[in-house]
């Protein structure tokens, strides 16, 4: 069993920024509610970073960092919508 992930972290706010930009949204209003010390709900984790060191021993390296992976995912998704 291997963890596969990037070597960096990304915030939810950064993901929201990418979505707003890639979707061409304007005048987006954000509401931040933090009743759980940076967590979305009781028991939620504040940060998540997979340890990919085991698979890297076999020469694997991530193709994208977190930001680029989110951008690529949104763009690929938008392509599937355009086809319908």
C-alpha positions as CSV (number, residue, x, y, z in Angstrom):
1,X,0.0,0.0,0.0
2,X,1.4,3.4,-1.0
3,X,0.4,7.0,-0.3
4,X,0.5,9.0,-3.5
5,X,0.4,12.8,-3.1
6,X,2.3,16.0,-3.6
7,X,5.0,17.3,-1.4
8,X,3.2,20.5,-0.4
9,X,0.0,21.7,1.2
10,X,-2.8,23.9,-0.1
11,X,-5.4,25.9,1.9
12,X,-9.1,25.7,1.3
13,X,-9.0,29.5,0.5
14,X,-6.4,28.8,-2.2
15,X,-8.6,26.1,-3.7
16,X,-11.5,28.5,-3.7
17,X,-9.4,31.2,-5.4
18,X,-8.5,28.7,-8.1
19,X,-12.1,27.7,-8.6
20,X,-13.2,31.3,-8.8
21,X,-10.6,32.1,-11.4
22,X,-10.9,29.0,-13.5
23,X,-14.7,29.2,-13.6
24,X,-14.6,32.9,-14.5
25,X,-16.8,33.9,-11.5
26,X,-17.2,37.5,-10.5
27,X,-18.3,39.2,-7.3
28,X,-17.9,36.1,-5.2
29,X,-18.6,36.7,-1.5
30,X,-16.9,34.4,1.0
31,X,-18.2,33.7,4.5
32,X,-15.6,32.3,6.9
33,X,-17.0,30.5,9.9
34,X,-14.4,29.2,12.3
35,X,-16.0,27.7,15.4
36,X,-13.5,24.8,15.6
37,X,-10.0,26.3,15.8
38,X,-9.3,26.1,12.0
39,X,-11.3,23.0,11.5
40,X,-14.5,22.7,9.6
41,X,-16.2,20.6,12.2
42,X,-15.4,18.8,15.4
43,X,-13.0,16.0,14.6
44,X,-12.0,17.5,11.2
45,X,-8.3,17.8,10.6
46,X,-6.6,21.1,10.2
47,X,-3.9,20.0,7.7
48,X,-3.5,16.9,5.6
49,X,-0.2,15.8,3.9
50,X,0.4,12.3,2.7
51,X,3.8,10.7,3.3
52,X,4.8,9.5,-0.2
53,X,8.3,8.5,0.9
54,X,7.7,4.8,0.5
55,X,6.7,5.0,-3.2
56,X,9.5,7.5,-3.9
57,X,12.0,4.8,-3.0
58,X,10.9,3.1,-6.2
59,X,11.6,6.3,-8.3
60,X,8.1,7.7,-8.3
61,X,7.7,11.5,-8.1
62,X,4.6,13.6,-8.2
63,X,3.8,15.2,-11.6
64,X,2.0,18.2,-10.0
65,X,2.1,20.2,-6.9
66,X,-1.2,20.8,-5.0
67,X,-2.0,24.1,-6.8
68,X,-1.3,22.7,-10.3
69,X,-3.2,19.5,-9.5
70,X,-6.3,21.5,-8.5
71,X,-6.0,23.7,-11.7
72,X,-5.7,20.6,-13.9
73,X,-8.6,18.9,-12.3
74,X,-10.9,21.9,-12.8
75,X,-9.8,22.3,-16.4
76,X,-10.3,18.5,-17.1
77,X,-13.7,18.6,-15.5
78,X,-14.7,21.7,-17.5
79,X,-13.7,19.8,-20.7
80,X,-16.1,17.0,-19.8
81,X,-18.9,19.5,-19.4
82,X,-18.2,21.2,-22.7
83,X,-18.6,17.8,-24.5
84,X,-22.2,17.3,-23.2
